[in-house]
Each structure stands twice: as C-alpha cells, then as structure tokens.
C-alpha cells in the first residue's frame, strides 16, 4: 500500500510570515525531489483585484510556486465556509493524487478546521436567506439580533449584535432545521496525515509587524485599489466589503472617516483580529508551534515529517 502524502497546514496570526514560509517550504521540497504546492485557506485571497489589502502573493511568487484557490471569485460573490471546505478538499485530494504535497495556509481557525476536521454544515436555501437579508437591510443588525434572541436565546448570546451576516445565517438555519448550534465540533481529523504547524511571535513584535504592514499597504496604493474596486461593486460584496482595510477605506471614501482615521482603524482592527486568531489556535493541542523568527522553519518542518531535507 502506498503511503499517503502528508497535508502540511501552516497557521498563525496576521503578519506572522505564513505565506513566505509556505513558499520557502514548497521550494525546498521541490528542489529535493518532492513537488509541493500551496492551497489558500484565506477567505479574502479568493477575490480578484483584492491584492494590496490582502497581502496577496506577488506575481513572481505565484509563478514560483503554484497556488490554488487564489483569484477565483468576483468581489460581488459571497464566499461561504461550506463552499470553501468543498473546494479546498478537492484541491488537496487532486494534489495528493498527482504525487504533490499540499501546503494549506491560512489564519482563520474556522476555515482551517472546516477543511481538515469532521465539520458538517447545515443546508442553505436562497429564498430563506434572502428573506432574512432583506430584513437585515430594512431594520439593521441590532434589531435583527433581537429577533434572533426571541427565537433562539443561546444562538443570540454567541453572536455579536453588529454581526449581520452571522445573524442572518443563524435565522436561516433555525428556519430550515428548527435549531442552531453555535459550538464548534470536537477536533477530529476528517483527512489523513494532517500535520499542523503554527508560527508564534510575542505581542509587541506582532503589533509592530501589523503597523508596518498597514503602512506599506497605504504606500503601495491601497486607497486607489479600493477606489477602483468600489467602482466595480465592492460595496455590494457581502464578504469582500468586510475585509480588513477594505471596510475602513470604504468608510473613508464615503466620508465617514478621515484617511488618517481609516489607516489607524485598519491597524487597530487587524491587531484585534490577530489576538482572536491566537486565541482560536491556542485551543488546538494538535499544532506544533515554531518561532516566526526562525529562518530554518522550513527545514524543521521537512525534517519533522521525514520529507526530503538537508543534503
């Protein structure tokens, strides 16, 4: 029986260097006879044109190592976790069948777990979903949260009053199934040979990297990118318009914030998100943690898995 190729999972907070490590690791393995390619698990990298604000790999990086699930959707399309799960698992299966090691890279525990764990999603109904979306547009998220609280108090307790998208989804599931379970399932792998590696860095360094990244995004032309995307319908994209940086620049372009306020709000929002990421990942004992500052992390991972390493 042929041994199953490993699925390497690289996780960590924003600005920890996951993407750069994935490219180094894939290049290392390919140079030593084991092809490897990257499978994106970031919900924003799927959108065409959202390049600067997502720190999308450059054209040279995409050419050096093949990436999957990047630039596959229009900004007006909504990306669900269930759809992402299906696409990512298909890509992983396809790569393994071709003798290629898949390297799954992302910063969301929900997306990573949906792909690698036993994770089933309730069905969806476009008519029911649209009904609650129209109600959200009519009365706003806080009022719709009250409707959810009346129908399912425990679901309302688990969802912030301002998170309109999750409120709509909860009401849809309740209408379709009669119940809603906000708790994530137990961490049990659905795929074989999963090996998770996380990048950690201290909070001060993380905060400094995030501020530097946002400053670079502004220097690279994030405002102009968002202005162009707005003309193509970004505001109508339920998922894309909520991306960090994009949401804040849209507020600036709409006169709700000054440019300086939008820039600082992007830094602050990214720092809060990074802390949440660390909290999510800390609950998973299956992750092997590596220093984000380690220049030899690619060699460490290859050696840990018994893949071709140093000569």
N, C-alpha and C positions, 0 to 999 in steps of 0.2 A: 504493500500500500504506500502510495506517495504521500510524504508528509505535507501538511497544509502550510502554505506560506504564512508568516505572521502578518497580522494587521497592526501596524505601528500607529499609535494615537499620540499626538503631541498637543498638550493643552497648557493653559496658563493665562494670566491676565493680559489685558491690552498693553502693548509696548514691551512685552517680555522677550520678544525675539523669536516667537514660534515659527513664523514664515521663513525667516533667514535660516534657522536651524533645519527646517524641513528640506530646504533647497540644498544645504550642505550635506545632509544625510543622504538624500537621493543621489547626489553627485558622487559621494564617497562610494556608495554601494554599486552604482553603475560602473564606476571606474575599476571596480574589483570583481566584475562579472555577474553582479546581481541587479538586474533592472529594477528600478523603483520609480513610482510616480505619485503625485500628490492629489489627494481628494479634499476639496474645500468643505469645511463644515461651518462656515461663517455665512449667516443669512443675508448679509449685505453685499458680499463679493459676487453674488449671483447676478447683480444688476449691471447691465451695460451702461457705461457712462459714469458710474459712480466709482471713480478711480482715486482721486486725491483724498477724499474724506474717509475712505475705507482702507487706506494704505495698501491698495491692491498691488500685487507684484508687478514689476515693470515689464515692458515688452521683452527686454533681454532676459529677465528671469523666467518669464513664461516660455520663452524659446529654449532656454537651457534645460528646464525640467518640465515635462508635461503636467499641466494642472487640469483637474476635472471639476465640473460644477462652478466654473467661473465665467461670467459674462454670458449667461444662458437665458436671462429674463429681461423683459422691458420694465422700466421703472413704474409703470402703471399696474403691473401684475402683483397680486398678493402671494407671498411665499408662506405656505403652511409648514409646520414641523412634520406633519404626516407625509406631505409630498417630498420634503427634503429627505426623510428617512428612506423612502422608496428609491429615490434617485441615487442616494449615496450607497445604499446596499447593493444596488445593481452595478454601480461603478466598481465597488470593491470585489464583487463576485467576478466581474468581467476581467479585472486586472489579475486576480489570482489564477483565473483560467488561462491567462496568457503567460503565466510564469513571472508576473511583475509584482513586487512587494508594494502594497498600498500604504501610503502615509496619510492618515486622516488628521487634519489640522483645524483647530477651532478654539474659540474662547467661551462658548456657551455650554454649560453643563447639560442643559435640556437637549440641545441638538446632538451633542456627543452621545449622551445616554440613549436618546431615541434611536440612534444608529446602531450602537453596539449592544444594547441591552434588550431584554424582553419588554417591549414597550408597545402596547396596543392603543390605538386612538379610536374614540367613538366616531361614528359616521357623521356625515355632514349633509345638509340639504340647502341648496342655494336659495330656495324660496324663503325658508325659515330664517336663514342667515340674513337675507336682505331685509326681511321684516324688522328684525332687531337692529340692523344697521340704520334703517330709516328712522327708527325710534331714537337711536343714539343721536342722529343728526338733528332730530326735532327737539329733544329735551335736554341733551347733554349728558356727559358721563356721570356726574354726581347723582342726578335724578334717576338715571337708569340703574345705578348701583342700588338705590333704594328699592326699585322694583325687584332686583335680584335678591336683596335682603329679605323681602317679603316671601319670595318663592323658595329660597334655599339659604337660610342664615349662615350655615357653615361655609358655603361657597363664597358668600359676600365677605366673610371675615378673612378669607385667603386672598382676596383681590383688592387692590387699592382703588378708591373711588374715582381716580382720574384715569385709570387704565381701560379706556373704552373698548379696545379690541378684545381684551380678555373677558370683559363683562358680556359683550355680545356673544362670544364663543360659549360662555357658561350658560347663558339663557337658551342658546340654540341646542346645546347638549341636553339641558333639562327638558326642553320641549320634546326632543326626539326620544329620549331614553327614560325620562322621569327622575333622573338623578344626576349628580355631578360629584366626582371625587377629585378634590384639589391636590391630593397627596401623590407624590411620585411613587412608582412601584419599587420594590426591593431591587437592589443592584445585582442582577443575574445576567450574565452574558448570553446574548442570542446568537452571537457569532463565535467561531472557533479561533483559537490562537490570538486573542486580543492582548496587546501589551501597551499599557498607558504610561506615558512619561509626562511629567509636569515641570514647568520652569518656574522657579520661585526667585523672588528678589525682595529686599526689605522695602518697607513702605515709602521711606524717603526717596530711595532710588526710583521706585515705581512712579511716584508723584513727579519727580524731576523729568523722567523719560516722557511721561504723558504731556507735560507742559511743553517740552522741546518738540514733541511730535506735532502738537497742535500749532505751535509757532511755524513749523516747517510747512504744514498744510496751508496755512494762510499765505506764506511766502510763495508756495507753489501754485497758488491761484484757486483756492477752494471757493472763494466768493464767486468768481467768474464761472466755475464749474456748476455751482448750484444755480446761478442765474440762467445758464444755458439749459439745465435740466428742468427748471421751473417752466421754461417756455415749451418744454416737451411733455408737461403734465405731471411733474414731480409731486405737486400738492395733492393730486388725486390718487397717488400711490399709497395705499393704506399701510404698507410695510416700509417702502423705501423712504417715505417722507419722515419717518420716525427715527431714521439713522442718526447717531450722534454726529454733530457737526452740521448735518443737513437740516435738521429740525431748527437748530439755532440760527443758521444763516438765512433760512426761510423767514424766521421771525425778524431778522434784521432787514431783509429785503421788503418785508411787509410793513416796516415802520414800527414794529413792536419793541425792538431793541436797538441800541446803537451798535456799531460794529465792534467796539471795544467790549460791550456787554455780551454780545454774541460769542466773541472769542473766549472770554472768561467763563461764560456759561458752558461752552464746549469742554474746556479744561475741567471745570467742576463736575459736570455730568459724567465725563469719562473716568475721572477718579472715583466717583461713587460706584460706577458700573464695575470698575476693576476690583473694588473691595467686595462687591457682591460675587464676582467671579471667584475670588479666592475663598469666600465662604462656601460656595457651592462645591468647589473641588476638594476642600478640606474634609468634607464628609465622606469622601470615597477612599477607603483604605487600599484600593487596588492600584493606586497611582504611585509610581516610583518617581520621587522628586529629585531634580537636578538643579544646580545653580544656573541662573540665567547668564551669569558672567563667565561660565566655563567655556573656553574656546574649543575644548575637546569633547563636548557633549555628544557630538555625532559618533565619535569613536566609542564612547561609553555605551551608547545605545546599541551599536552594532555588535560590540563585544558581549553585552548582556544577553543578546538574543542568539549568539552563536553565528551571526551573519558574517560575511567576509569583512575582516577588519584590517588592522595594520599588516604590512608585509613583513 
